[in-house]
Amino acid sequence: MSDQAQAGPTRASSAAPRATIFEVGAAESSCVLAPALDVPEVDIERALSGFARSAPPRLPHVAEVEIMRHYGHLADMNFGVDSGPYPLGSCTMKYNPRINEDAARLEGFAGLHPYQPVETVQGALELMVELQEALGEVSGLPAVTLQPAAGAHGELTALMCFKAAHTAAGDPRRKVVIPDTAHGTNPATVSMCGYETVTVPSDARGLVDLDALRDVLDTDVAALMLTNPNTLGLFETDILAMTEAVHSVGAYAYCDGANLNAIMGVTRPGDQGFDALHINVHKTFSTPHGGGGPGGGPVCVTDDLARYLPGPLPTRFDDGSYALVTPETSIGRVRSFLGNFGVLVRAYAYVRALGAEGLREASEQAVVSANYLRILLRDVFDMPYDRTCMHEFVMSSSSLKRAHGMRALDVAKRLLDYGFHPPTVYFPLIVEEALMLEPTETESLESLESLAAALRAIAEEASREPGFVRDAPYTTPVRRLDEARAARDPVLRWSPPKE
Ligand SMILES: *Cc1c(COP(=O)(O)O)cnc(C)c1O
């Protein structure tokens, strides 16, 4: 191997996997300090007569310092947005200000019980109503439900509202149109809602082909589902013509607003002609995510569709009081209670801390960051749609694969050795060897430049010693996993060694 390739990190750090908590410590270790007995002693064997266990339970024997180190080490082995840049496209892994956490932990919020009478939770309802109003303002779609627990759940909720509206009009329809760049949850939602998916292709610009869209629109189409900016990170410039074409056949236009990070305070899906959208507050509104939740996928709709929203909806009355109201033609509940309340408190804190100006600034900075990173990488990686992007962009390692056999997956794995979380890979499906990067507004200039430097160094390593990159990562707790087996046959149970 060349000196150059060896310059990058290759040696395992202290990250090697260690024992489980049961294997740490020694029989005499303990951190239990029980107070002195102040009641009469009881012979437990006799008291339980026959039910007492014959051998003591296998509990960990650990001192406090051992516990702290054990779990501290596990936390260190993880990679999160607090460990380093996390440019996972489509997912908006941005830094979550800690003040949002403080707000969610305020006793008055965290200690609420969902069955409390509404008179006793007026503050919580006020917060939800104000968040509904803020999201209605940001989206340009004034009627809002905070109930859905995540983005896909929001998609389903909105499509169910469309279905209810079409059915009420005596015109049930069968098809939903989605572009070939769509997030996988879109076609899944379409099926779950009992519709058929019709795919519309993107053109050479990476945008929805307007003529192709017009060709598939007919009076059997219930809706178009569109992500804007789309999953290539490009703004759909024909958006007004598209939503108009959709409305002209009596269908609804749905915006997958999972990621609003490029457009908050700049342009509003409602003004672009959309009838509904969901927002992933766990992406754009700074709620920590990854690892499966909890999340929040509020849905915003036009006034016309408000009557179908799931209930109950926190509502403000003229006298300043708050109550829960279910629209008469509501599609019903989509979740227990009112949504993931702690997540909503974080989103509210984020909106209030930034204000309208701050939200706009965050979007503008996210777009500048993505474009800066794109420019730093365009001479090394292929840029299939090489033009100004929004909050993210998609590049490809096709040329590097042809020249050196290095795939997008290899780039992603090697990036871990440099201390960065990999970007999204192999999505969207229309780009070969896709690497989708979303640096977000919370990365500094220095951090963007070091990420670009690492990606450039990896391309360099591949050209000198292709096999070296194909074997990465070298410094992580585990190397390359059999990812199919890790997902299908996970080992989640530890058993003590036989004595
Ligand atoms: C993340 C995402 C979703 C799905 O959101 P979940 O909260 O994971 O259900 C849908 N569409 C797009 C474009 C996304 O990025």
The ligand as an SDF file (V2000), in Angstrom:
LIG
                    3D

 15 15  0  0  0  0  0  0  0  0999 V2000
  -38.3190   10.8100    5.6810 C   0  0  0  0  0  0  0  0  0  0  0  0
  -39.2220   10.9370    4.5410 C   0  0  0  0  0  0  0  0  0  0  0  0
  -40.5000   10.3400    4.5580 C   0  0  0  0  0  0  0  0  0  0  0  0
  -40.9740    9.4070    5.6560 C   0  0  0  0  0  0  0  0  0  0  0  0
  -40.9980    9.9550    6.9370 O   0  0  0  0  0  0  0  0  0  0  0  0
  -41.0490    8.9910    8.2210 P   0  0  0  0  0  0  0  0  0  0  0  0
  -41.1760    9.9230    9.3770 O   0  0  0  0  0  0  0  0  0  0  0  0
  -39.7810    8.2110    8.2240 O   0  0  0  0  0  0  0  0  0  0  0  0
  -42.2480    8.1110    8.0740 O   0  0  0  0  0  0  0  0  0  0  0  0
  -41.3220   10.5490    3.4750 C   0  0  0  0  0  0  0  0  0  0  0  0
  -40.9220   11.2820    2.4150 N   0  0  0  0  0  0  0  0  0  0  0  0
  -39.7020   11.8580    2.3640 C   0  0  0  0  0  0  0  0  0  0  0  0
  -39.3200   12.6740    1.1670 C   0  0  0  0  0  0  0  0  0  0  0  0
  -38.8010   11.6970    3.4250 C   0  0  0  0  0  0  0  0  0  0  0  0
  -37.5870   12.2460    3.3650 O   0  0  0  0  0  0  0  0  0  0  0  0
  1  2  1  0
  2  3  1  0
  2 14  2  0
  3  4  1  0
  3 10  2  0
  4  5  1  0
  5  6  1  0
  6  7  2  0
  6  8  1  0
  6  9  1  0
 10 11  1  0
 11 12  2  0
 12 13  1  0
 12 14  1  0
 14 15  1  0
M  END
$$$$
